[in-house]
Amino acid sequence: MEVVKVIEVIATSTNSFSDAAANAVKEASKSIKNIQSVYVKEMNAKVENDSITSYAVNAKVSFLVNNSDNS
């Protein structure tokens, strides 16, 4: 039986929401293997002097959990 686990992360970028989502996956993959998908739950941006200075996403990262008992 396959088990999929989900964690929620917040990631940022100075370039775009797309880059922020990619950063979420990149950082999560440093400690999690078998990432299957990312779901962007929320997006927000920081504004200074009438310009966007950073983009942020709240994302759910799903990954397959290895179960060694099913070998």
N, C-alpha and C positions, 0 to 999 in steps of 0.2 A: 504494500500500500504506500502510495506517495503522500507526503505531508508537505504542505506549503505554509510557510510562516510569513508574517507581514510585520515590518517595522515602519515607524513613521520618522522621517527626518526633515530637517529644514536646511536648505542650501541656498547660497547666494552667488551672484555674478555681477560684474560691472558692465557686462555686454548685453545680455538678453535673458528672457525667461527660459528659452531653450538651453542656453549655457548653464543656467542655474539647475535645471533638471538633469543635464548631463553631469554636472558636478555632484549632484546627489548620488547618482549611480556610481560615479568614479570613487567617491569617498567611501560609500557603503561597501564596495567591492574590495576594499583594503582589508576588511575583517569578515566579510561574508562571501561565501561561494555559492554558485548555482543560482544567481539572480535571474528571475524569469520575466519580471515586468516592473514598471514604475507607473504609478497613478498620481498625477498632479492634482492634489486636493484643493489647494488654494494658491493664489499668486498675489504678490503685493510689491510695491516699488517705493523706494525712498526718494523724495523730491527735495532738492535744495535750489534756491534761486530760479524757480520755474523750470528746472530741468531734472530728469530722472538721473540719479547718481548710482543707484544699485537696484537690482532685481532679486526677488526672493521667491522660493517655492516651498510649500509644505507638501511633501510627497510621501506616498506609501510605496515601499519597496518590497516586492514579493520574491521569496527564494525557496527553492526546493531543499528540504531537510533530508540528509542521508540517514537512513535507518539501517545500521549495521546488523540488526537482528534478522533482517529479511534477506541476507546474503544467500 
